[in-house]
Amino acid sequence: MIILQSPRDVLLNPLQSVSGIVERRHTLPILSNVLLEKQGNKLTLVATDIEIQITTINEEVGGEGDGAVTVAAKKLQDILRSLPESAQITLDLEEKRLLVKAGRSRFSLQTLPAQDFPRMGIAAGEEKTFTVTQKDFRQLLEKTQYAMATQDVRYYLNGLMLMMDGKELRCVATDSHRLAFNSMEIEADFPRQEMILPRKTVLELNRLLTDTDAPLKISGGSNQIRFEFGHTVLISKLIDGKFPDYERVIPTNLATQIQVDRKDLHAAMSRTAILTNEKFRGVRVILEDNILKVAAQNAEMEEAQEEIEVEYTGTPLDIGFNVTYLLDVFNNLSGDKVCWSFNDANSSALITMPDNERFKYVIMPMRI
């Protein structure tokens, strides 16, 4: 019998950290469960879907007895959420049932043996380890993750490529229609190594990491990667595949470059997007003397047009783009200005930031 006593949030907060990867219905029933391990005042919670594992430790629990058990993660989370914040929670294990008690509330949950719960780990000695701040790594992800593919048959595109190269950590995502690149310096010096993180891993990291200077320890191996931060450890398998050569995709020496106010451009794109074709989401970007126009037309022949003043005196340009791809990048940048570089209507365009040479966003044109 495990007897655990704690305030509701002492149990709920770590449970919410790990349960994001748990599927309610799984071919292996135990993968819908969370593993609870108690030793003295330390409670360890573990969740996995075989590809990713998240572990978190809380050392503030009370109660007598030690032991381990697995229980349905979503059900336990829903129960705890439904109870008052001030509730004092007691967990009792009786035979094959976990009893959750709070005040006059009683819940009896089915369990599965802890020894049947699958665990992941990185083989010692093969990983390369370095430490960054959570804020810096989260910003690295935020500026690139939106360009990942979704359910592409080229499975290596359904993730994000991390590359360690000397003292630089690079981050690249592409769905073959656009590509986002960002990089940062690290206090290490490694030979060039590529690691492709699954989409689910990237989204979980973005959810769990904070915008603080708290440390994040990253250990990359040949087929797994580990992230350690606060009381949490996330281990993920890597996607086995060859990521496209992103350096060949990023255009150089583009003939035309303009600087635009990011918020003005984002607002103009958002309004114009209302009247785009719902399937193709195309907008025309028209450059004339000191004017940038954003125009759209849909199947009902409804039209939208926005104008923004820019410094431009070159040859007129008329290029079509997917407005969703443009809104994605403008949503995830933070500077006041963006640089937009073009060649012609048939070539990729490049979006950068005036004060940040490490970020690049390539977008293919489309016919409208």
C-alpha positions as CSV (number, residue, x, y, z in Angstrom):
1,M,0.0,0.0,0.0
2,I,1.3,3.4,-1.0
3,I,0.0,6.3,1.1
4,L,0.7,9.7,-0.4
5,Q,-0.6,13.1,0.9
6,S,-0.1,16.5,-0.7
7,P,-1.8,19.7,-1.7
8,R,-3.6,19.4,-5.0
9,D,-1.1,21.4,-7.1
10,V,1.9,19.6,-5.7
11,L,0.6,16.6,-7.5
12,L,-1.2,18.2,-10.4
13,N,1.6,20.5,-11.7
14,P,4.2,17.7,-12.3
15,L,1.4,15.5,-13.7
16,Q,0.5,18.1,-16.3
17,S,4.2,18.4,-17.2
18,V,4.4,14.7,-18.2
19,S,0.9,13.9,-19.4
20,G,1.1,16.0,-22.6
21,I,2.6,13.1,-24.5
22,V,0.1,10.5,-23.3
23,E,-2.6,9.2,-25.7
24,R,-5.9,8.2,-24.2
25,R,-6.2,5.2,-26.5
26,H,-3.1,3.2,-27.2
27,T,-2.4,-0.2,-28.6
28,L,-0.5,-0.9,-25.4
29,P,-2.8,0.1,-22.5
30,I,0.0,0.8,-20.1
31,L,1.2,3.7,-22.4
32,S,-2.0,5.5,-21.4
33,N,-0.8,5.4,-17.9
34,V,1.6,7.5,-15.8
35,L,4.1,5.8,-13.6
36,L,4.1,7.0,-9.9
37,E,7.1,6.1,-7.8
38,K,7.4,7.3,-4.2
39,Q,10.5,7.1,-2.0
40,G,10.3,9.0,1.2
41,N,9.2,12.6,0.4
42,K,10.2,12.2,-3.3
43,L,7.6,11.4,-5.9
44,T,8.7,10.6,-9.5
45,L,6.2,10.7,-12.4
46,V,7.0,9.2,-15.7
47,A,5.1,9.2,-19.0
48,T,6.1,7.7,-22.4
49,D,4.8,6.9,-25.8
50,I,7.9,4.8,-26.6
51,E,9.3,7.6,-28.8
52,I,9.4,10.2,-26.0
53,Q,9.7,9.9,-22.3
54,I,9.1,12.7,-19.7
55,T,10.2,12.4,-16.1
56,T,9.6,14.9,-13.3
57,I,10.4,14.8,-9.6
58,N,8.7,16.4,-6.7
59,E,10.3,16.3,-3.3
60,E,7.5,17.9,-1.3
61,V,5.0,15.1,-0.8
62,G,4.1,13.5,2.5
63,G,2.6,10.3,3.6
64,E,3.9,6.9,4.8
65,G,5.2,4.0,2.7
66,D,7.1,3.7,-0.6
67,G,6.2,2.0,-3.8
68,A,5.3,2.3,-7.5
69,V,2.2,2.0,-9.6
70,T,0.8,3.1,-13.0
71,V,-2.6,4.7,-13.4
72,A,-4.5,6.4,-16.3
73,A,-2.8,9.7,-16.7
74,K,-5.7,11.7,-18.2
75,K,-8.2,10.4,-15.7
76,L,-6.0,11.3,-12.8
77,Q,-5.3,14.7,-14.2
78,D,-9.0,15.4,-14.9
79,I,-9.9,14.3,-11.3
80,L,-7.3,16.6,-9.8
81,R,-8.3,19.5,-12.0
82,S,-11.9,19.2,-10.9
83,L,-11.1,19.4,-7.2
84,P,-10.7,22.8,-5.4
85,E,-7.2,24.3,-5.4
86,S,-7.1,24.1,-1.6
87,A,-7.9,20.4,-1.6
88,Q,-5.5,18.0,0.3
89,I,-5.1,14.9,-1.8
90,T,-4.5,11.4,-0.4
91,L,-3.5,8.4,-2.7
92,D,-4.0,4.9,-1.3
93,L,-3.1,1.7,-3.2
94,E,-5.4,-1.1,-2.3
95,E,-4.9,-4.4,-4.2
96,K,-5.1,-3.3,-7.9
97,R,-7.0,0.0,-7.2
98,L,-5.7,3.5,-6.6
99,L,-8.0,5.4,-4.3
100,V,-7.9,9.2,-4.7
101,K,-9.4,11.0,-1.7
102,A,-10.0,14.7,-1.1
103,G,-12.5,15.9,1.5
104,R,-15.7,14.0,0.9
105,S,-14.7,13.0,-2.7
106,R,-13.6,9.4,-3.4
107,F,-12.4,8.0,-6.7
108,S,-11.2,4.4,-7.4
109,L,-8.9,4.0,-10.4
110,Q,-7.7,0.8,-12.1
111,T,-3.9,0.3,-12.1
112,L,-1.3,-1.7,-14.0
113,P,2.0,-3.0,-12.5
114,A,4.9,-0.6,-12.4
115,Q,7.4,-3.3,-13.5
116,D,5.6,-3.5,-16.9
117,F,6.1,0.2,-17.6
118,P,8.7,0.7,-20.5
119,R,11.6,3.0,-19.7
120,M,14.0,4.9,-22.0
121,G,17.6,6.0,-21.5
122,I,20.7,7.1,-23.4
123,A,23.7,4.8,-23.5
124,A,26.4,6.2,-21.3
125,G,29.4,7.6,-23.0
126,E,28.0,8.2,-26.5
127,E,26.4,11.6,-25.9
128,K,27.7,15.1,-26.5
129,T,26.5,17.4,-23.7
130,F,26.3,21.2,-23.4
131,T,24.2,23.7,-21.5
132,V,22.2,26.8,-22.6
133,T,19.5,28.9,-21.0
134,Q,15.9,27.8,-21.4
135,K,15.0,31.2,-22.9
136,D,17.6,31.1,-25.6
137,F,16.7,27.5,-26.7
138,R,13.0,28.2,-26.6
139,Q,13.5,31.3,-28.9
140,L,15.6,29.1,-31.2
141,L,12.6,26.7,-31.5
142,E,9.9,29.4,-31.8
143,K,11.6,31.1,-34.7
144,T,11.8,27.8,-36.7
145,Q,9.2,25.2,-35.6
146,Y,6.2,26.5,-37.5
147,A,8.0,25.5,-40.8
148,M,8.0,21.8,-39.9
149,A,5.9,19.6,-42.2
150,T,2.8,17.8,-40.9
151,Q,2.3,14.1,-41.9
152,D,4.6,14.3,-44.9
153,V,5.5,11.0,-46.5
154,R,9.1,12.3,-46.3
155,Y,9.1,11.5,-42.6
156,Y,12.4,13.5,-41.9
157,L,10.5,16.7,-42.8
158,N,8.0,16.0,-40.0
159,G,10.6,17.3,-37.5
160,L,13.2,19.8,-36.7
161,M,16.9,19.5,-37.4
162,L,19.4,20.4,-34.7
163,M,23.0,20.7,-35.9
164,M,26.0,21.0,-33.6
165,D,28.9,22.5,-35.6
166,G,31.9,23.7,-33.7
167,K,30.7,26.3,-31.2
168,E,27.4,26.8,-33.0
169,L,23.9,25.2,-32.6
170,R,21.8,25.5,-35.7
171,C,18.1,24.8,-36.0
172,V,16.3,24.2,-39.3
173,A,12.7,23.3,-40.3
174,T,11.2,22.9,-43.7
175,D,8.1,21.5,-45.4
176,S,9.7,22.0,-48.9
177,H,7.5,25.2,-49.5
178,R,9.4,27.3,-46.9
179,L,12.4,27.0,-44.7
180,A,13.2,28.6,-41.3
181,F,16.8,28.7,-40.0
182,N,18.1,30.0,-36.7
183,S,21.3,29.6,-34.8
184,M,23.1,30.4,-31.5
185,E,26.5,30.1,-29.9
186,I,27.1,27.4,-27.3
187,E,30.0,26.9,-24.8
188,A,31.3,23.8,-26.5
189,D,33.2,22.8,-29.6
190,F,31.8,19.7,-31.4
191,P,32.4,18.1,-34.8
192,R,29.5,18.6,-37.1
193,Q,26.5,16.4,-36.1
194,E,22.9,16.4,-37.3
195,M,19.9,15.3,-35.1
196,I,16.3,15.4,-36.3
197,L,13.8,15.9,-33.5
198,P,10.3,14.5,-34.0
199,R,7.5,17.1,-34.2
200,K,5.9,16.0,-31.0
201,T,9.2,16.4,-29.1
202,V,9.6,20.0,-30.4
203,L,6.0,20.9,-29.4
204,E,6.5,19.4,-25.9
205,L,9.7,21.3,-25.4
206,N,8.1,24.6,-26.5
207,R,5.3,23.9,-24.0
208,L,7.5,23.0,-21.0
209,L,10.5,25.4,-21.3
210,T,10.2,28.8,-19.7
211,D,11.4,32.3,-20.9
212,T,14.0,32.4,-18.1
213,D,17.8,32.1,-17.8
214,A,17.4,28.8,-15.9
215,P,19.8,26.2,-17.3
216,L,18.8,23.5,-19.9
217,K,21.3,20.6,-20.3
218,I,21.2,18.9,-23.7
219,S,22.8,15.5,-24.3
220,G,22.7,14.3,-27.9
221,G,23.5,10.7,-28.9
222,S,23.4,8.7,-32.1
223,N,19.7,7.9,-31.9
224,Q,18.4,9.7,-28.8
225,I,18.6,13.1,-27.2
226,R,18.0,14.2,-23.6
227,F,16.9,17.5,-22.2
228,E,17.2,18.2,-18.5
229,F,15.7,21.3,-16.9
230,G,14.4,22.1,-13.5
231,H,13.0,18.9,-12.0
232,T,12.2,17.5,-15.5
233,V,14.0,15.2,-17.9
234,L,12.7,14.7,-21.5
235,I,14.3,11.9,-23.6
236,S,13.4,11.5,-27.2
237,K,14.3,9.2,-30.1
238,L,15.7,10.9,-33.1
239,I,14.3,10.6,-36.6
240,D,16.5,8.3,-38.7
241,G,16.9,10.1,-42.0
242,K,18.9,12.5,-44.1
243,F,17.7,16.2,-43.8
244,P,17.8,18.3,-47.0
245,D,20.9,20.4,-47.6
246,Y,19.4,23.7,-46.2
247,E,22.5,25.7,-47.2
248,R,21.7,25.2,-50.9
249,V,18.1,26.4,-50.3
250,I,19.0,29.8,-48.7
251,P,19.4,32.3,-51.6
252,T,22.2,34.8,-51.7
253,N,22.9,38.1,-53.6
254,L,19.2,38.9,-54.1
255,A,18.7,41.9,-56.4
256,T,16.0,43.7,-54.3
257,Q,15.8,44.4,-50.6
258,I,13.2,46.4,-48.7
259,Q,12.7,47.1,-45.0
260,V,9.1,47.0,-43.7
261,D,7.5,47.6,-40.3
262,R,6.7,44.1,-39.1
263,K,3.5,44.9,-37.3
264,D,2.1,47.0,-40.2
265,L,2.9,44.2,-42.6
266,H,1.4,41.5,-40.3
267,A,-1.8,43.6,-39.9
268,A,-2.1,44.1,-43.7
269,M,-1.5,40.4,-44.4
270,S,-4.1,39.4,-41.8
271,R,-6.8,41.6,-43.3
272,T,-6.0,40.6,-46.9
273,A,-6.1,36.9,-45.9
274,I,-9.8,37.2,-45.1
275,L,-10.6,37.3,-48.8
276,T,-8.1,34.7,-50.1
277,N,-9.1,31.5,-51.7
278,E,-9.7,29.1,-48.8
279,K,-7.9,26.3,-50.4
280,F,-4.8,28.0,-51.9
281,R,-4.5,31.0,-49.5
282,G,-2.6,33.1,-52.1
283,V,-1.8,36.8,-52.0
284,R,-0.1,39.0,-54.5
285,V,2.8,41.1,-53.2
286,I,3.3,44.1,-55.6
287,L,6.3,46.4,-55.4
288,E,6.0,49.8,-57.1
289,D,7.7,53.2,-56.5
290,N,7.8,53.5,-52.6
291,I,4.6,51.4,-52.3
292,L,4.2,47.7,-51.3
293,K,0.7,46.4,-52.1
294,V,-0.8,43.2,-50.7
295,A,-3.8,42.0,-52.8
296,A,-6.1,39.0,-52.8
297,Q,-9.1,37.7,-54.7
298,N,-11.3,34.7,-54.1
299,A,-13.6,32.4,-56.1
300,E,-16.5,34.8,-55.5
301,M,-14.5,37.6,-57.2
302,E,-14.3,39.4,-53.8
303,E,-11.1,41.5,-53.5
304,A,-8.9,43.0,-50.9
305,Q,-6.0,45.4,-51.2
306,E,-3.6,47.0,-48.7
307,E,-0.9,49.5,-49.2
308,I,2.3,50.2,-47.1
309,E,4.9,52.9,-47.7
310,V,8.4,51.5,-48.3
311,E,11.6,52.8,-49.7
312,Y,11.7,51.3,-53.2
313,T,12.5,52.8,-56.6
314,G,13.4,49.7,-58.7
315,T,11.6,47.7,-61.4
316,P,8.0,46.9,-60.5
317,L,7.5,43.3,-59.0
318,D,4.4,41.2,-58.7
319,I,4.9,37.9,-56.8
320,G,2.4,35.4,-55.3
321,F,2.8,33.8,-51.9
322,N,0.9,31.6,-49.5
323,V,-0.3,34.1,-46.9
324,T,-0.3,31.5,-44.1
325,Y,3.4,31.0,-44.6
326,L,4.0,34.8,-44.3
327,L,1.7,35.2,-41.3
328,D,3.6,32.3,-39.6
329,V,6.9,34.1,-39.8
330,F,5.6,37.5,-38.9
331,N,3.8,36.0,-35.8
332,N,7.0,34.5,-34.5
333,L,9.5,37.4,-34.9
334,S,9.8,40.1,-32.3
335,G,11.7,43.0,-34.0
336,D,10.1,46.2,-35.3
337,K,11.4,45.8,-38.8
338,V,11.9,42.9,-41.2
339,C,14.0,42.8,-44.3
340,W,12.4,41.2,-47.4
341,S,14.6,40.3,-50.4
342,F,13.5,39.3,-53.9
343,N,14.9,38.4,-57.3
344,D,11.9,37.9,-59.5
345,A,8.4,36.3,-59.5
346,N,9.8,32.8,-60.1
347,S,12.5,32.8,-57.4
348,S,12.5,32.2,-53.6
349,A,12.3,35.2,-51.4
350,L,14.3,35.7,-48.2
351,I,13.0,37.3,-45.0
352,T,15.5,38.3,-42.3
353,M,15.8,40.6,-39.3
354,P,17.9,43.8,-39.5
355,D,19.4,43.2,-36.0
356,N,19.8,39.5,-36.2
357,E,22.1,37.8,-38.8
358,R,21.4,34.4,-37.4
359,F,17.7,34.1,-38.5
360,K,16.7,33.4,-42.1
361,Y,13.3,32.5,-43.6
362,V,13.0,31.3,-47.2
363,I,9.6,31.1,-49.0
364,M,8.8,29.8,-52.4
365,P,6.5,31.9,-54.7
366,M,3.2,30.5,-56.0
367,R,1.2,31.1,-59.1
368,I,-2.0,33.1,-58.6
